[in-house]
Amino acid sequence: MQRKSVNWLQKKRGKLTVMLICFGLAYLFASLSIDRGNLWYYLLTLIFLVYGLKFGFKLIGELFHAVRH
């Protein structure tokens, strides 16, 4: 089971899905942090934003690498 999920994350569709989920959660927690002023929501916003960017850069790098070859 774990091997299937690892293989799924190596594909472009898996990276895109995780990136969109992370950005969606970052948006949700950013809205909550602005509305309620809770520092934990700011921290969660930052964490999900960083992970979304991480998977986004991996996806962009993979797309550019595929174009070159």
Helices and strands as residue ranges (DSSP letters): H 2-10, H 12-36, H 39-68
